[in-house]
Amino acid sequence: MKRLKQILSIALFTCVLVGTANAHVRTEMNQMKGAASALTQASDVMAFEKAAMELRALAVQSSEKKPASIDNDEDFKGYQVGMQEFITVLDEATKQAKSGDLEAAKATSKKLFDIRNEYHKKYK
């Protein structure tokens, strides 16, 4: 009986950990959505850079976690490729903003929504 309680405790703990990790990915994705919107609505370079920095940190964190909808390593690698593509475009937009071309940075950041839509179809 004691052994059964231990096994059940471990199983419950594992379920809680997995559920918490998946909730964090979902939370990060929602935060990313807000930060990406802030990029396209930024009124100056400083606001753009702030949103870009926040978005990049969230994207890096999210790329390291496996969402609940992904159940194999191959799909997780594909998800990570998508996240890296997202980060690369974000870095490009940030570089444009730092060089003073806010409008080009905003235009480039709109590609982030296309990347999101493409990879959501595959892995959400």
Contacts in CASP RR format, 6 or more apart in sequence:
PFRMAT RR
TARGET T0000
AUTHOR 0000-0000-0000
METHOD contacts of the structure
MODEL  1
MKRLKQILSIALFTCVLVGTANAHVRTEMNQMKGAASALTQASDVMAFEK
AAMELRALAVQSSEKKPASIDNDEDFKGYQVGMQEFITVLDEATKQAKSG
DLEAAKATSKKLFDIRNEYHKKYK
18 68 0 8 1.000
19 68 0 8 1.000
21 65 0 8 1.000
21 66 0 8 1.000
22 67 0 8 1.000
22 68 0 8 1.000
24 65 0 8 1.000
25 62 0 8 1.000
25 65 0 8 1.000
25 66 0 8 1.000
25 67 0 8 1.000
25 68 0 8 1.000
26 67 0 8 1.000
28 58 0 8 1.000
28 61 0 8 1.000
28 62 0 8 1.000
28 65 0 8 1.000
29 62 0 8 1.000
31 54 0 8 1.000
31 58 0 8 1.000
32 55 0 8 1.000
32 58 0 8 1.000
32 59 0 8 1.000
32 62 0 8 1.000
33 116 0 8 1.000
35 51 0 8 1.000
35 52 0 8 1.000
35 54 0 8 1.000
35 55 0 8 1.000
35 58 0 8 1.000
36 51 0 8 1.000
36 55 0 8 1.000
36 109 0 8 1.000
36 112 0 8 1.000
36 113 0 8 1.000
36 116 0 8 1.000
38 47 0 8 1.000
38 51 0 8 1.000
38 55 0 8 1.000
39 48 0 8 1.000
39 51 0 8 1.000
39 52 0 8 1.000
39 55 0 8 1.000
39 93 0 8 1.000
39 105 0 8 1.000
39 106 0 8 1.000
39 109 0 8 1.000
39 112 0 8 1.000
40 106 0 8 1.000
40 109 0 8 1.000
40 110 0 8 1.000
42 48 0 8 1.000
42 51 0 8 1.000
42 97 0 8 1.000
42 102 0 8 1.000
42 106 0 8 1.000
44 102 0 8 1.000
45 97 0 8 1.000
45 98 0 8 1.000
45 100 0 8 1.000
45 102 0 8 1.000
45 105 0 8 1.000
48 93 0 8 1.000
48 94 0 8 1.000
48 97 0 8 1.000
48 102 0 8 1.000
48 105 0 8 1.000
48 106 0 8 1.000
49 94 0 8 1.000
49 97 0 8 1.000
49 98 0 8 1.000
52 90 0 8 1.000
52 93 0 8 1.000
52 94 0 8 1.000
52 97 0 8 1.000
52 109 0 8 1.000
55 90 0 8 1.000
56 87 0 8 1.000
56 90 0 8 1.000
56 91 0 8 1.000
56 94 0 8 1.000
59 83 0 8 1.000
59 86 0 8 1.000
59 87 0 8 1.000
59 90 0 8 1.000
60 87 0 8 1.000
62 83 0 8 1.000
63 79 0 8 1.000
63 80 0 8 1.000
63 83 0 8 1.000
63 84 0 8 1.000
63 87 0 8 1.000
66 76 0 8 1.000
66 79 0 8 1.000
67 79 0 8 1.000
67 123 0 8 1.000
67 124 0 8 1.000
69 123 0 8 1.000
69 124 0 8 1.000
70 76 0 8 1.000
70 79 0 8 1.000
70 123 0 8 1.000
75 122 0 8 1.000
75 123 0 8 1.000
78 122 0 8 1.000
78 123 0 8 1.000
79 119 0 8 1.000
79 122 0 8 1.000
79 123 0 8 1.000
82 115 0 8 1.000
82 119 0 8 1.000
83 119 0 8 1.000
85 115 0 8 1.000
86 112 0 8 1.000
86 115 0 8 1.000
86 116 0 8 1.000
86 119 0 8 1.000
89 108 0 8 1.000
89 109 0 8 1.000
89 111 0 8 1.000
89 112 0 8 1.000
89 115 0 8 1.000
90 109 0 8 1.000
90 112 0 8 1.000
92 108 0 8 1.000
93 105 0 8 1.000
93 106 0 8 1.000
93 108 0 8 1.000
93 109 0 8 1.000
93 112 0 8 1.000
94 105 0 8 1.000
96 102 0 8 1.000
96 104 0 8 1.000
96 105 0 8 1.000
96 108 0 8 1.000
97 105 0 8 1.000
END
